[in-house]
Amino acid sequence: MNDDYLWDGSGEPDPEIQKLESTLAKFRQQGLAPEFPASAAAPRLRFWQRIMPSHWSFGLVAATATILFIAAFGILQWTQKPNAVSGPGWDVVSVAGTPHVESDAFERIVGTSKLSAGQTLVTDGHSKANISIADIGTVNVEPNTRLRSVAGGNGHNRLALDRGTIHAYIWALPGEFTVDTPSAIAVDLGCSYTLQVDDSGAGLLRTKLGWVGFKLDGREAFIPAGAVCATRPKVGPGTPYFDDASASFREALSKFDFASSTQEERSAELSKILAEARQRDALTIWHLLSRVEKSERGLVYDRLATLLPPPSGVTRDGILRLDQEMLDLWWNKLGLGDVSLWRIWERSWSPAKT
């Protein structure tokens, strides 16, 4: 989808946006807008000025708009979804072709079915499906995809994407929905995103709204709206970057993350990344603090401090020793999501059998 459609109607429309527009059309103003006396309008203006101070940031306004959009989308999905099949599990709807569910038996999906823990949803080259669960969200499943339902623990809802592409629209509380891949775990933190996995197990995550956590063992990545993160088996998530970064910046980052190279070659790629980083790329530079050699961490700190001065309580010495509290304080200054949501999930999450 061309994002310009959301603002001026140009570009290719997204079917879900069109569906939302159609649902809300009945509430459109009919006829001329009423006129209010100036004496009535003035107090309203002063009221909004009191509750929305002029110093509010664009990021806060954007975050509010994101929450409203997700809520509206959730209402749309809830009011328009077909009658659910009773019983535990995810509701599965055939959107195109004939998806099927594999477990002890083989079941072709016609209309609506269920995907229970331990079962696998498979789409071929001509089929698509939609899965949903009340109060959590929906997942659109593209052709040539293999997606499993995994028994979650501690109230978590869990899927495993073995291959293919899914589009997740989640309105549950942050951390309640996760997707395993062969090379990382994607943790919803209140968002909409697309996740792809190829036959080698390599993945790519693009966040549309909110932000997503990506994790393998101790390697973490936070991907906000407009950002991308690749992942590789036995390596885990790479370094997130905004998709409008320069081609040379993205190429150097990919080599730094995944290429089989010497330390000298990695240092050369790091120099390119730091040199080309824009203020917006502070997202990437923050992640590099924990990914570079200790001897290079000072260079990364200095570049990040130029792009985004450290907040009160963050010191150079603390960052060089990777003090977690200081790293979290600096992340929060990016204005891309409160890292405490992620820390809460880390404390509550426990591995489950896949």
Disulfide bonds with the S-S distance in Angstrom:
none
